[in-house]
Amino acid sequence: MTKPRTGGVCLAAITLAALVFVVPSPARGQDPQTQDPQSRQSASQDTGLAVGDDPQQANQQAGAQSQQQPSDSNQRTLPEKPAPQNQASSSQTKKEQENVEHEQKTGTSKDRVFWLMPNFETIEETDKVPPMTVSQKFSTTVRGLIDPFEFGEMTIAAGIGQASNSIPEYGQGFEGYGKRYITAYADNAVENFMANAILPSLLHQDPRYYQLGHGGVARRTLHAFSRLFITRTDSGGEQFNYSEVFGAGMAAAISDYGYHPSSDRSMGNVASVWGTQMGWDLSLYILKEFWPDFRKKYERHHAAHSQQ
């Protein structure tokens, strides 16, 4: 997923607010008084008591029944049903299991946020993924940059820049729009290569986002925020996220002083672009954390309907 300089933070914030309402809250213990009648009936059958019966009277009845019924040593007993070996897998849909297997095999995801935006570097529900090779870090970055969604996103970004007359030196008309489009695409490419491919390869850092996937909204949001400054290494440890922090800053400097007009060439503008990039990346991390919950809820609902 790309990280445009402008326009994405508000959209991601709105998306987060919407996802918060669909994220299931942590499981809470049920009050025995609020259990459904079927559960209470099952509990009463296990203990030999009916709801509302006197325990002493029930014990007397059980004793009388045991005296009336002779024991039969040849009575057949049903074998106990073995417990499922993998409860997590049994609760997953077929599509979810395929996604997990794909992550474990390739180390990348085939997920798309809202089924449109590439989300190839988000890992869900598992830590057992192979480390990314240098070739994979570059190929995954290229895969996102040549995705059809990327070109559509840049079309919108260039249109917003045209309407607001950003970088006035480019002018208006088709020529001005073309320059804004090329510049927006180049900005994304430079930032993605620096933060997801070049620096992670040189520093042996893992550019993937590992979803926490459990706990409350505050805890998971804090986890997403921490990923700006903490990342995994290729060996599985944790380290300061040099690739993210310095990658965004270096990309801002390269683009501003490399091919942007002279009016953009100042350290103040570089700092402003760096701050915007970090804010956008935080929004993306939060989206990456909560989006799978929404997707799984939808897929399970769809699977349940298709079986009816």
Backbone as numpy.savetxt, mean C-alpha at the origin, in Angstrom:
# Nx Ny Nz CAx CAy CAz Cx Cy Cz
5.04 4.89 -9.79 4.19 6.08 -9.79 5.07 7.31 -9.79
4.75 8.25 -10.62 5.59 9.43 -10.76 5.28 10.46 -9.70
6.12 11.47 -9.63 6.05 12.46 -8.57 6.15 13.86 -9.15
5.07 14.39 -9.69 5.14 15.71 -10.31 5.45 16.80 -9.32
5.98 17.90 -9.82 6.36 19.00 -8.95 5.15 19.68 -8.33
4.07 19.76 -9.06 2.91 20.50 -8.56 1.65 19.71 -8.80
0.64 20.05 -7.99 -0.70 19.54 -8.27 -1.06 18.22 -7.66
-0.12 17.43 -7.14 -0.45 16.10 -6.66 -0.77 16.01 -5.20
-0.27 16.92 -4.38 -0.42 16.80 -2.94 -1.87 16.88 -2.51
-2.62 17.82 -3.05 -4.03 17.98 -2.66 -4.82 16.74 -3.03
-4.57 16.19 -4.24 -5.28 15.00 -4.65 -4.98 13.84 -3.72
-3.72 13.66 -3.34 -3.36 12.56 -2.45 -3.97 12.75 -1.07
-4.03 14.00 -0.58 -4.63 14.27 0.73 -6.11 13.93 0.73
-6.81 14.30 -0.35 -8.23 13.96 -0.46 -8.42 12.46 -0.52
-7.54 11.79 -1.26 -7.62 10.34 -1.36 -7.42 9.69 -0.01
-6.45 10.19 0.77 -6.21 9.65 2.11 -7.44 9.79 2.98
-8.07 10.96 2.93 -9.25 11.18 3.75 -10.35 10.20 3.38
-10.46 9.89 2.10 -11.49 8.93 1.68 -11.15 7.52 2.12
-9.85 7.16 2.04 -9.45 5.82 2.41 -9.59 5.56 3.90
-9.43 6.60 4.72 -9.52 6.42 6.17 -10.86 5.83 6.56
-11.91 6.18 5.82 -13.23 5.71 6.16 -13.47 4.27 5.77
-12.62 3.73 4.89 -12.83 2.35 4.48 -11.81 1.41 5.09
-10.78 1.93 5.77 -9.80 1.07 6.41 -10.44 0.42 7.62
-10.44 -0.91 7.72 -11.06 -1.55 8.87 -10.30 -1.24 10.13
-11.04 -0.95 11.21 -10.41 -0.66 12.49 -9.88 -1.94 13.10
-8.91 -1.88 14.05 -8.37 -3.06 14.68 -9.48 -3.87 15.35
-9.31 -5.21 15.33 -10.33 -6.08 15.91 -10.45 -5.83 17.40
-11.67 -5.82 17.86 -11.92 -5.62 19.27 -12.66 -6.83 19.82
-12.41 -7.15 21.07 -13.07 -8.27 21.70 -14.54 -7.99 21.85
-15.39 -9.00 21.60 -16.82 -8.82 21.68 -17.29 -9.00 23.11
-18.23 -8.20 23.49 -18.87 -8.34 24.77 -19.79 -9.54 24.71
-19.72 -10.49 25.68 -20.60 -11.65 25.63 -22.05 -11.26 25.53
-22.45 -10.12 26.12 -23.85 -9.73 26.09 -24.28 -9.26 24.71
-23.29 -8.88 23.86 -23.63 -8.37 22.53 -23.41 -9.39 21.43
-23.07 -10.63 21.81 -22.86 -11.65 20.79 -24.19 -11.99 20.13
-24.11 -12.42 18.88 -25.32 -12.77 18.18 -25.91 -14.04 18.74
-27.22 -14.28 18.57 -27.87 -15.46 19.13 -27.24 -16.76 18.67
-26.79 -16.84 17.40 -26.21 -18.07 16.92 -24.94 -18.43 17.67
-24.10 -17.40 17.97 -22.87 -17.65 18.71 -23.18 -18.09 20.12
-24.18 -17.46 20.74 -24.54 -17.85 22.11 -25.09 -19.26 22.14
-25.86 -19.63 21.09 -26.40 -20.98 21.05 -25.29 -22.00 20.91
-24.26 -21.69 20.06 -23.14 -22.60 19.91 -22.40 -22.77 21.21
-22.22 -21.66 21.95 -21.52 -21.74 23.22 -22.30 -22.59 24.21
-23.64 -22.47 24.20 -24.45 -23.24 25.13 -24.39 -24.72 24.81
-24.30 -25.08 23.51 -24.19 -26.47 23.15 -22.87 -27.07 23.59
-21.79 -26.29 23.52 -20.48 -26.78 23.95 -20.45 -27.06 25.44
-21.12 -26.26 26.22 -21.09 -26.41 27.67 -22.22 -27.25 28.20
-23.20 -27.63 27.33 -24.32 -28.43 27.78 -25.39 -27.60 28.43
-25.33 -26.27 28.36 -26.31 -25.39 28.98 -27.09 -24.68 27.91
-28.33 -24.46 28.15 -29.15 -23.62 27.30 -29.17 -22.23 27.88
-29.37 -21.24 27.04 -29.39 -19.86 27.51 -30.52 -19.68 28.51
-30.19 -19.20 29.66 -31.18 -18.94 30.69 -31.40 -20.11 31.64
-30.78 -21.30 31.42 -30.97 -22.45 32.30 -30.20 -22.27 33.60
-30.64 -22.96 34.62 -29.95 -22.98 35.91 -28.83 -24.01 35.82
-27.58 -23.66 36.08 -26.47 -24.62 35.97 -26.68 -25.85 36.83
-27.20 -25.72 38.09 -27.36 -26.87 38.98 -28.38 -27.84 38.40
-29.52 -27.30 37.89 -30.55 -28.15 37.31 -30.03 -28.86 36.07
-29.24 -28.16 35.26 -28.69 -28.78 34.05 -27.74 -29.91 34.40
-26.92 -29.73 35.45 -26.01 -30.79 35.88 -26.77 -32.03 36.32
-27.88 -31.85 37.05 -28.68 -33.00 37.49 -29.26 -33.74 36.29
-29.76 -32.99 35.30 -30.31 -33.63 34.11 -29.24 -34.38 33.33
-28.06 -33.81 33.25 -26.97 -34.49 32.55 -26.59 -35.77 33.25
-26.59 -35.75 34.61 -26.26 -36.96 35.35 -27.29 -38.04 35.15
-28.56 -37.66 35.10 -29.62 -38.65 34.88 -29.52 -39.26 33.50
-29.20 -38.46 32.52 -29.08 -38.97 31.16 -27.90 -39.93 31.03
-26.82 -39.62 31.73 -25.64 -40.49 31.65 -25.91 -41.84 32.28
-26.79 -41.91 33.32 -27.13 -43.18 33.94 -28.05 -44.00 33.05
-28.96 -43.33 32.31 -29.90 -44.03 31.45 -29.25 -44.57 30.20
-28.19 -43.92 29.71 -27.56 -44.32 28.46 -26.33 -45.17 28.76
-26.36 -46.46 28.42 -25.19 -47.32 28.67 -24.05 -46.94 27.75
-22.87 -47.12 28.27 -21.70 -46.82 27.47 -21.49 -47.90 26.43
-21.02 -47.49 25.30 -20.80 -48.44 24.21 -19.34 -48.31 23.77
-18.59 -49.36 24.09 -17.16 -49.29 23.79 -16.90 -49.33 22.30
-17.91 -49.86 21.55 -17.73 -49.95 20.10 -18.31 -48.74 19.37
-18.75 -47.74 20.16 -19.34 -46.57 19.52 -18.33 -45.87 18.64
-18.73 -45.55 17.42 -17.83 -44.90 16.48 -17.75 -43.42 16.79
-16.57 -42.89 16.72 -16.35 -41.46 16.95 -15.83 -40.85 15.66
-16.30 -39.65 15.40 -15.87 -38.94 14.20 -14.46 -38.43 14.38
-13.61 -38.56 13.38 -12.24 -38.02 13.50 -12.27 -36.51 13.56
-11.34 -35.96 14.33 -11.25 -34.52 14.43 -10.82 -33.91 13.11
-11.43 -32.80 12.76 -11.08 -32.10 11.53 -9.76 -31.38 11.71
-8.77 -31.69 10.88 -7.47 -31.02 11.05 -7.58 -29.53 10.80
-6.82 -28.77 11.56 -6.82 -27.32 11.41 -6.12 -26.95 10.11
-6.57 -25.92 9.46 -5.90 -25.49 8.21 -4.46 -25.11 8.49
-3.58 -25.50 7.58 -2.16 -25.24 7.77 -1.81 -23.79 7.57
-2.56 -23.11 6.73 -2.25 -21.72 6.44 -3.53 -20.92 6.48
-3.88 -20.40 7.66 -5.10 -19.66 7.80 -5.08 -18.37 7.00
-3.92 -17.73 6.89 -3.82 -16.48 6.15 -4.17 -16.69 4.68
-3.63 -17.83 4.11 -3.90 -18.09 2.71 -5.35 -18.42 2.47
-5.99 -19.16 3.43 -7.37 -19.55 3.25 -8.30 -18.35 3.28
-7.89 -17.27 3.91 -8.73 -16.08 3.99 -8.51 -15.14 2.81
-7.57 -15.46 1.94 -7.28 -14.61 0.80 -8.04 -15.09 -0.43
-8.35 -14.15 -1.30 -8.92 -14.52 -2.58 -7.81 -15.05 -3.47
-8.21 -15.68 -4.56 -7.22 -16.23 -5.49 -6.33 -15.13 -6.06
-6.92 -13.98 -6.34 -6.15 -12.87 -6.90 -5.12 -12.35 -5.89
-5.51 -12.30 -4.61 -4.58 -11.84 -3.57 -3.42 -12.81 -3.43
-3.70 -14.10 -3.47 -2.63 -15.09 -3.39 -1.68 -14.97 -4.57
-2.23 -14.70 -5.75 -1.38 -14.51 -6.93 -0.48 -13.30 -6.77
-1.00 -12.21 -6.19 -0.19 -11.02 -5.98 0.96 -11.30 -5.02
0.68 -12.02 -3.93 1.72 -12.34 -2.96 2.79 -13.22 -3.60
2.37 -14.23 -4.38 3.33 -15.10 -5.04 4.19 -14.33 -6.03
3.58 -13.36 -6.73 4.33 -12.54 -7.68 5.39 -11.71 -6.95
5.04 -11.14 -5.81 5.99 -10.35 -5.03 7.15 -11.22 -4.54
6.82 -12.41 -4.04 7.86 -13.29 -3.51 8.79 -13.79 -4.60
8.27 -13.93 -5.81 9.07 -14.45 -6.91 9.91 -13.37 -7.59
9.31 -12.21 -7.84 9.99 -11.17 -8.61 10.53 -10.03 -7.77
9.99 -9.85 -6.56 10.42 -8.73 -5.73 9.75 -7.42 -6.09
8.81 -7.44 -7.04 8.07 -6.24 -7.41 6.58 -6.58 -7.45
5.77 -5.55 -7.58 4.32 -5.72 -7.59 3.77 -5.43 -8.98
2.58 -5.95 -9.24 1.88 -5.62 -10.47 0.61 -4.82 -10.17
0.60 -4.21 -9.00 -0.57 -3.46 -8.54 -0.61 -2.08 -9.19
-1.83 -1.54 -9.26 -2.05 -0.17 -9.73 -3.01 0.52 -8.79
-2.64 1.69 -8.30 -3.52 2.45 -7.43 -4.72 2.92 -8.24
-5.93 2.67 -7.72 -7.18 2.94 -8.45 -7.18 2.23 -9.79
-6.44 1.12 -9.87 -6.37 0.29 -11.07 -5.82 1.05 -12.27
-5.16 2.19 -12.03 -4.61 3.00 -13.11 -3.14 3.35 -12.88
-2.83 3.92 -11.72 -1.49 4.43 -11.46 -0.52 3.31 -11.10
0.62 3.20 -11.77 1.59 2.15 -11.47 2.01 2.19 -10.00
2.03 1.02 -9.38 2.41 0.88 -7.98 3.33 -0.33 -7.84
4.33 -0.38 -8.71 5.14 -1.58 -8.87 6.14 -1.80 -7.74
6.40 -0.79 -6.92 7.42 -0.92 -5.88 6.82 -0.92 -4.47
5.58 -1.35 -4.35 4.95 -1.49 -3.03 4.82 -2.96 -2.71
5.33 -3.36 -1.54 5.30 -4.75 -1.12 4.28 -4.90 0.00
3.37 -5.86 -0.16 2.29 -6.07 0.80 2.41 -7.45 1.45
2.09 -7.53 2.74 1.84 -8.78 3.45 3.03 -9.73 3.52
4.17 -9.35 3.08 5.29 -10.27 3.14 6.61 -9.50 3.17
7.56 -10.06 3.90 8.91 -9.53 3.89 9.85 -10.46 3.13
9.31 -11.59 2.70 10.14 -12.60 2.06 10.22 -12.34 0.56
10.92 -11.29 0.21 11.10 -10.95 -1.19 12.61 -10.87 -1.46
13.01 -11.25 -2.65 14.44 -11.18 -2.97 14.90 -9.74 -3.10
16.17 -9.46 -2.79 16.68 -8.09 -2.98 16.67 -7.72 -4.45
16.49 -6.43 -4.71 16.48 -5.97 -6.09 17.91 -5.85 -6.62
18.10 -6.33 -7.82 19.39 -6.14 -8.47 19.45 -4.74 -9.06
20.64 -4.33 -9.46 20.79 -3.02 -10.11 19.94 -2.95 -11.37
19.93 -4.04 -12.13 19.13 -4.08 -13.34 17.64 -3.91 -13.03
17.16 -4.54 -11.96 15.75 -4.42 -11.60 15.40 -2.99 -11.16
16.31 -2.34 -10.44 16.03 -0.97 -10.00 15.86 -0.04 -11.20
16.68 -0.23 -12.20 16.56 0.62 -13.40 15.37 0.21 -14.25
15.16 -1.09 -14.44 14.08 -1.54 -15.31 12.71 -1.21 -14.72
12.57 -1.29 -13.39 11.29 -0.94 -12.76 11.02 0.55 -12.90
12.06 1.36 -12.79 11.90 2.81 -12.98 11.48 3.13 -14.41
12.13 2.50 -15.37 11.78 2.70 -16.78 10.35 2.23 -17.05
9.99 1.10 -16.44 8.65 0.55 -16.62 7.57 1.55 -16.21
7.82 2.27 -15.11 6.86 3.28 -14.68 6.85 4.50 -15.58
8.01 4.89 -16.10 8.09 6.10 -16.91 7.49 5.94 -18.30
7.46 4.71 -18.81 6.89 4.50 -20.15 5.47 3.96 -20.07
4.91 3.91 -18.87 3.54 3.44 -18.71 2.56 4.45 -19.32
1.49 4.01 -19.97 0.53 4.95 -20.55 -0.02 5.96 -19.56
-0.15 5.56 -18.31 -0.66 6.50 -17.31 0.28 7.69 -17.15
1.58 7.45 -17.29 2.56 8.52 -17.15 2.34 9.61 -18.19
2.09 9.20 -19.41 1.90 10.19 -20.47 0.59 10.97 -20.27
-0.43 10.27 -19.80 -1.67 10.98 -19.50 -1.51 11.96 -18.36
-0.74 11.56 -17.34 -0.49 12.45 -16.21 0.26 13.70 -16.64
1.26 13.52 -17.50 2.02 14.67 -17.97 1.18 15.58 -18.87
0.23 15.00 -19.58 -0.68 15.81 -20.39 -1.47 16.77 -19.51
-1.96 16.24 -18.39 -2.72 17.09 -17.46 -1.80 18.11 -16.80
-0.61 17.67 -16.36 0.33 18.58 -15.69 0.72 19.74 -16.61
1.00 19.43 -17.88 1.36 20.49 -18.83 0.18 21.43 -19.06
-1.04 20.89 -19.08 -2.22 21.73 -19.25 -2.41 22.68 -18.08
-2.18 22.17 -16.86 -2.28 23.05 -15.69 -1.23 24.15 -15.74
-0.02 23.78 -16.16 1.04 24.78 -16.30 0.73 25.81 -17.36
0.10 25.37 -18.44 -0.28 26.28 -19.51 -1.35 27.26 -19.01
-2.34 26.73 -18.27 -3.42 27.59 -17.79 -2.93 28.61 -16.77
-1.97 28.20 -15.93 -1.45 29.12 -14.90 -0.27 29.94 -15.39
0.15 29.68 -16.65 1.29 30.38 -17.26 2.57 30.21 -16.44
2.75 28.98 -15.95 4.01 28.69 -15.27 5.15 28.76 -16.27
6.31 29.21 -15.82 7.48 29.44 -16.68 7.07 30.32 -17.86
6.85 31.59 -17.63 6.34 32.49 -18.68 7.20 32.52 -19.93
8.50 32.21 -19.79 9.39 32.23 -20.95 8.93 31.26 -22.04
8.16 30.23 -21.68 7.70 29.26 -22.67 6.58 29.80 -23.53
5.90 30.84 -23.09 4.81 31.41 -23.86 3.57 30.53 -23.86
2.68 30.78 -24.81 1.43 30.04 -24.91 1.37 29.31 -26.25
0.21 28.80 -26.58 0.06 28.09 -27.84 0.64 26.69 -27.78
0.66 26.00 -28.93 1.16 24.63 -28.99 2.64 24.54 -28.65
3.40 25.56 -29.03 4.83 25.53 -28.72 5.05 25.62 -27.22
4.35 26.52 -26.56 4.49 26.64 -25.11 4.03 25.38 -24.39
2.93 24.79 -24.87 2.43 23.56 -24.25 3.44 22.41 -24.43
4.01 22.32 -25.63 4.99 21.27 -25.88 6.21 21.39 -24.97
6.69 22.63 -24.78 7.84 22.84 -23.88 7.49 22.45 -22.45
6.31 22.81 -22.01 5.90 22.46 -20.65 5.75 20.95 -20.48
5.24 20.29 -21.52 5.09 18.84 -21.45 6.46 18.16 -21.33
7.38 18.56 -22.19 8.71 17.95 -22.18 9.41 18.22 -20.84
9.28 19.45 -20.35 9.92 19.79 -19.08 9.32 18.99 -17.92
8.00 18.86 -17.88 7.35 18.10 -16.81 7.77 16.64 -16.85
7.84 16.07 -18.05 8.24 14.67 -18.18 9.71 14.49 -17.77
10.55 15.41 -18.17 11.97 15.33 -17.81 12.16 15.46 -16.31
11.42 16.37 -15.67 11.52 16.52 -14.21 11.19 15.21 -13.51
10.12 14.56 -13.94 9.74 13.28 -13.34 10.79 12.22 -13.57
11.32 12.16 -14.79 12.32 11.15 -15.12 13.57 11.32 -14.28
14.06 12.56 -14.17 15.28 12.81 -13.39 15.07 12.43 -11.92
13.93 12.85 -11.35 13.69 12.57 -9.94 13.54 11.08 -9.68
12.82 10.38 -10.55 12.63 8.94 -10.37 13.93 8.17 -10.54
14.73 8.55 -11.52 16.01 7.85 -11.70 16.94 8.09 -10.52
17.00 9.32 -10.01 17.90 9.61 -8.90 17.47 8.89 -7.62
16.18 8.93 -7.29 15.70 8.40 -6.01 15.43 6.90 -6.04
15.13 6.34 -7.21 14.72 4.94 -7.28 15.71 4.02 -7.97
16.68 4.58 -8.69 17.59 3.72 -9.44 19.06 4.04 -9.18
19.48 5.28 -9.46 20.91 5.61 -9.40 21.45 5.55 -7.97
20.88 6.36 -7.07 21.39 6.35 -5.69 21.14 5.03 -4.99
19.96 4.39 -5.12 19.81 3.07 -4.49 20.82 2.05 -4.98
21.22 2.13 -6.25 22.23 1.20 -6.76 23.61 1.50 -6.18
23.98 2.78 -6.12 25.29 3.16 -5.59 25.39 2.92 -4.08
24.29 3.15 -3.36 24.31 3.05 -1.90 23.77 1.72 -1.38
23.39 0.84 -2.28 22.84 -0.48 -1.91 21.61 -0.34 -1.00
20.70 0.54 -1.42 19.46 0.74 -0.67 18.28 0.21 -1.47
17.22 -0.15 -0.74 16.03 -0.74 -1.35 15.01 0.36 -1.61
14.64 0.63 -2.86 13.71 1.73 -3.15 12.23 1.34 -2.97
11.95 0.10 -2.60 10.55 -0.33 -2.47 9.93 0.17 -1.17
8.59 0.30 -1.20 7.84 0.67 0.00 7.22 -0.58 0.59
7.52 -0.86 1.85 6.98 -2.02 2.54 5.80 -1.58 3.40
4.61 -2.01 3.01 3.40 -1.63 3.72 3.40 -2.25 5.12
3.03 -1.43 6.13 2.88 -1.97 7.48 1.65 -2.87 7.54
0.51 -2.38 7.09 -0.64 -3.23 6.89 -1.44 -3.62 8.11
-1.06 -3.17 9.30 -1.82 -3.49 10.51 -1.68 -2.35 11.50
-2.57 -2.32 12.49 -2.55 -1.24 13.47 -3.53 -0.14 13.09
-3.58 0.88 13.93 -4.50 1.98 13.70 -4.02 2.94 12.62
-4.89 3.88 12.29 -4.58 4.84 11.23 -3.37 5.69 11.60
-3.31 6.14 12.86 -2.21 7.00 13.29 -0.88 6.26 13.19
-0.86 5.02 13.65 0.38 4.24 13.60 0.84 4.02 12.18
-0.07 3.71 11.30 0.31 3.43 9.92 0.71 4.71 9.19
0.06 5.83 9.52 0.47 7.10 8.92 1.87 7.48 9.37
2.17 7.24 10.65 3.52 7.51 11.16 4.54 6.62 10.47
4.17 5.38 10.21 5.07 4.48 9.48 5.37 5.03 8.09
4.33 5.51 7.40 4.53 6.07 6.06 5.44 7.29 6.12
5.23 8.15 7.13 6.07 9.34 7.27 7.53 8.95 7.52
7.74 7.92 8.33 9.12 7.52 8.67 9.88 7.01 7.45
9.15 6.52 6.44 9.83 5.98 5.25 10.51 7.07 4.43
10.18 8.34 4.69 10.91 9.41 4.03 12.37 9.42 4.47
12.62 9.01 5.70 13.95 9.14 6.29 14.59 7.79 6.66
13.83 6.73 6.61 14.36 5.41 6.93 13.99 4.45 5.81
14.96 3.68 5.34 14.69 2.71 4.28 15.46 1.44 4.57
15.17 0.42 3.83 15.88 -0.85 3.96 17.12 -0.84 3.06
18.07 -1.62 3.48 19.25 -1.85 2.64 19.04 -3.13 1.84
19.88 -3.35 0.87 19.77 -4.57 0.07 19.99 -5.82 0.92
20.71 -5.68 2.03 20.97 -6.83 2.90 19.86 -7.04 3.93
18.85 -6.17 3.96 17.73 -6.36 4.86 17.75 -5.50 6.11
18.79 -4.70 6.32 18.85 -3.82 7.47 18.11 -2.51 7.22
18.28 -1.58 8.14 17.67 -0.26 7.99 18.74 0.81 8.00
18.47 1.90 7.28 19.47 2.95 7.10 18.75 4.26 6.81
19.45 5.36 7.05 18.90 6.65 6.67 18.64 6.66 5.17
17.52 7.22 4.77 17.11 7.16 3.37 17.81 8.24 2.55
19.09 8.03 2.32 19.87 8.98 1.51 19.28 9.09 0.10
18.81 7.97 -0.43 18.31 7.96 -1.81 17.13 8.89 -1.97
16.23 8.89 -1.00 15.03 9.73 -1.07 15.38 11.20 -0.81
16.04 11.45 0.31 16.29 12.84 0.74 17.23 13.54 -0.24
18.38 12.93 -0.51 19.35 13.57 -1.40 18.97 13.40 -2.87
18.26 12.32 -3.19 17.83 12.12 -4.56 16.88 13.22 -5.02
15.92 13.58 -4.15 14.98 14.65 -4.50 15.70 15.99 -4.64
16.65 16.27 -3.75 17.39 17.53 -3.81 18.29 17.61 -5.04
18.99 16.52 -5.33 19.86 16.50 -6.50 19.06 16.63 -7.79
17.89 15.97 -7.84 17.05 16.07 -9.04 16.57 17.51 -9.25
16.20 18.18 -8.17 15.76 19.57 -8.28 16.88 20.46 -8.81
18.10 20.25 -8.32 19.23 21.06 -8.77 19.58 20.77 -10.23
19.55 19.49 -10.60 19.89 19.12 -11.98 18.89 19.72 -12.96
17.62 19.62 -12.66 16.61 20.13 -13.59 16.62 21.65 -13.66
16.72 22.32 -12.49 16.68 23.78 -12.50 17.89 24.38 -13.20
19.06 23.86 -12.92 20.28 24.42 -13.50 20.65 23.77 -14.83
19.97 22.67 -15.18 20.31 21.96 -16.40 19.53 22.41 -17.61
18.19 22.48 -17.51 17.40 22.78 -18.70 16.23 23.72 -18.44
16.01 24.13 -17.21 14.97 25.12 -16.94 15.45 26.52 -17.35
14.53 27.45 -17.62 14.93 28.82 -17.96 15.73 29.46 -16.83
16.43 30.53 -17.15 17.30 31.19 -16.18 16.53 31.72 -14.98
15.25 32.01 -15.13 14.47 32.53 -14.01 14.29 31.49 -12.90
14.46 30.21 -13.22 14.31 29.15 -12.22 15.64 28.80 -11.54
16.71 29.39 -12.02 18.03 28.97 -11.54 18.45 29.76 -10.31
17.99 29.28 -9.17 18.37 29.87 -7.88 18.26 28.79 -6.81
19.05 28.94 -5.77 19.01 27.96 -4.69 17.66 28.00 -3.97
17.04 29.18 -3.94 15.72 29.27 -3.32 14.70 28.43 -4.06
14.75 28.46 -5.38 13.83 27.66 -6.17 14.13 26.17 -6.03
15.42 25.84 -5.96 15.80 24.43 -5.75 15.25 23.92 -4.43
15.37 24.73 -3.39 14.86 24.33 -2.07 13.35 24.18 -2.10
12.68 25.08 -2.82 11.23 25.01 -2.91 10.78 23.74 -3.64
11.46 23.42 -4.74 11.13 22.21 -5.49 11.43 20.97 -4.66
12.55 20.98 -3.93 12.89 19.85 -3.06 11.81 19.63 -2.01
11.34 20.71 -1.38 10.27 20.58 -0.38 8.98 20.05 -0.98
8.66 20.49 -2.20 7.46 20.00 -2.87 7.58 18.52 -3.17
8.76 18.10 -3.62 8.99 16.68 -3.91 8.82 15.83 -2.65
9.37 16.29 -1.54 9.27 15.52 -0.30 7.82 15.44 0.17
7.08 16.54 0.02 5.67 16.52 0.40 4.86 15.59 -0.48
5.16 15.59 -1.77 4.48 14.69 -2.70 4.81 13.24 -2.39
6.08 12.96 -2.09 6.47 11.59 -1.77 5.79 11.11 -0.49
5.65 11.98 0.50 4.93 11.62 1.72 3.48 11.26 1.38
2.84 12.05 0.54 1.47 11.75 0.15 1.38 10.40 -0.55
2.36 10.11 -1.39 2.37 8.82 -2.08 2.57 7.67 -1.10
3.45 7.84 -0.12 3.68 6.77 0.86 2.41 6.48 1.65
1.69 7.52 2.02 0.43 7.32 2.75 -0.58 6.61 1.86
-0.61 6.99 0.59 -1.51 6.33 -0.35 -1.12 4.86 -0.53
0.17 4.60 -0.62 0.65 3.22 -0.75 0.31 2.39 0.49
0.29 3.00 1.64 0.00 2.28 2.88 -1.47 1.86 2.96
-2.38 2.76 2.57 -3.80 2.49 2.78 -4.54 1.99 1.54
-4.02 2.23 0.35 -4.70 1.79 -0.85 -4.97 0.29 -0.86
-4.02 -0.60 -0.49 -4.31 -2.03 -0.55 -5.53 -2.45 0.27
-5.81 -1.75 1.38 -6.98 -2.09 2.18 -8.26 -1.87 1.37
-8.32 -0.76 0.68 -9.49 -0.46 -0.14 -9.62 -1.47 -1.28
-8.49 -1.78 -1.93 -8.52 -2.71 -3.06 -8.97 -4.10 -2.62
-8.44 -4.58 -1.51 -8.81 -5.92 -1.03 -10.28 -5.98 -0.62
-10.75 -4.93 0.01 -12.15 -4.89 0.40 -13.05 -4.97 -0.83
-12.69 -4.24 -1.86 -13.48 -4.26 -3.10 -13.40 -5.63 -3.76
-12.19 -6.22 -3.85 -12.03 -7.49 -4.54 -12.77 -8.61 -3.82
-12.76 -8.60 -2.49 -13.47 -9.64 -1.74 -14.98 -9.47 -1.90
-15.44 -8.23 -1.91 -16.86 -7.98 -2.13 -17.27 -8.45 -3.52
-16.42 -8.18 -4.51 -16.71 -8.59 -5.88 -16.70 -10.11 -5.99
-15.72 -10.77 -5.32 -15.65 -12.24 -5.38 -16.86 -12.88 -4.71
-17.32 -12.30 -3.60 -18.49 -12.83 -2.91 -19.74 -12.73 -3.80
-19.87 -11.62 -4.53 -21.02 -11.43 -5.40 -20.97 -12.38 -6.59
-19.77 -12.65 -7.10 -19.65 -13.50 -8.27 -19.97 -14.96 -7.93
-19.81 -15.35 -6.66 -20.10 -16.71 -6.24 -21.57 -16.95 -5.97
-22.34 -15.88 -5.86 -23.76 -16.01 -5.58 -24.55 -16.43 -6.82
